[in-house]
């Protein structure tokens, strides 16, 4: 194998084109360095520890061109889909990003809120580039690709002490084009000292149906900064997407006494991969993470979580639940890492999986690495089926087998769904509908 | 109401029921007594349709139709109710929600209108009063964190809500103190009527002081070895099951 083929990728990187504001000055230099890192690493393969159970083979032999800015009709169609999904919650500050490009924004007029398309914001106020942090090499090659080549996205900053009255909605959509596309959106969420906000990030594909080969590869990255004493509730909802390949990272840093509540709900897709990297970087920082992933026939969902406690008195709690039906497949890989300085850390990680069929499969791998000696940490994982005794109990009271299965499956997911903030109650309805479909068994 | 003929059943290939014959008429209450391992709970499970039990011979007719051919939910919809010996905890499913769903499943099957949440709440609260139950149990998950006595009362509560034609009580009295037993019995008696029947599976004579049976049957070795009136239970209380179990084995 020659050097050239070892680093070849399915992405046509010669055609990358981003707004000028992104390639200028120090940011431009950082982008070029990150892109170089991706070029030398290439697409992750089965030898990469982080990709052992998730194969990128479906895109490895394709050819994906950097997505151009979509036309107005496409933006409008995505907006309709989003409005339909959110219902009454489709109000307040909101922004639609399609294939990595931002539409015009409804920024609202909340005090302390800076919100808009990322490229626009950086063109207007170059100093905002400081909010974009470099991506650590451990975050992987696809994070480096986003760092080196993101086209646009959303930027949201909440000033010191400001509390947003309404949730902010960012839609990250993909839309197929004439040729296979690569979408590279970047979202930046920064809460300054004492700020408070609820942010909803909605992932959807404009044409979610299954196609023979992926038509869009989404390689996105959301960087989150929770300042001292700030509080962010972040809901990430991924609607079913059997069309494309969706790889997204959420990298968050929480400062002293800051709090991050994150709920990640994935309804499934051809290949959905999440890399959650949380750094508790101040004393008393807190992160509460709830995750629910669903996968049915032909779907593959993979969540990788890295929770790092860097300072004392931090608290983290993670609850990830998976429901896998048909011949679906899910992967959970969770690592809690407690640094030597992070005494009095309390960290908890739980992963529970429900298999609805004999063909469904889950790989789970929760891990703890502790370098401090005065900490309280626990973790655990389970994989199981619906409780036969409970099923019989419900049926003995007159409930149909399918109804009983759906009820028990919803009950399994309830722990995560019920913890959603009120502004994201609509996510619960989508989960319910999807679970009912997953539990139906052909007679 | 219920007619069981020569019923044989196996669990994991092991013969448990070896030819049960039993007839329970409308308006009657029958008690099935017997030592541990005699097949009492197996009989209840087979009648309710639990999986894992194989009927190898015989039949059970309920209101003239083949009960064993029906799915568990269809048995329930036609008026058969099993009060579980060990009620199942179902985290995440609200107790009130569950009972209303069950009631509505039955009503729907009978072509009746569904009961809305408000009417249901009124209905269930009156039944809970009769059973001296804490209404906080309504908002908890089904049986989750309930004490043993609360679970048994919750079974009887479901029975009162669903108003079955044939109620099968599988050791509903075990583990209850005398006050709880009296309350549970009150619930069972509340449902006695000319068009209903009750089959009580029990290990102890005690329950029969409060729910007076029309007939008492002794099950041993998978067969009914003796049947009689209420006095049979009192006799058993004195002599124990020892000799009878021997009878069954012969």
Interface residues (C-beta under 8 A of the other chain):
Chain A: X387 X388 X389 X390 X392 X393 X394 X395 X396 X397 X398 X399 X400 X401 X403 X404 X407 X408 X410 X411 X412 X414 X415
Chain B: X48 X49 X50 X51 X71 X72 X73 X75 X76 X77 X81 X82 X84 X87 X88 X89 X90 X91 X92 X93 X98 X101 X102 X105 X106 X109 X141 X142 X158 X162
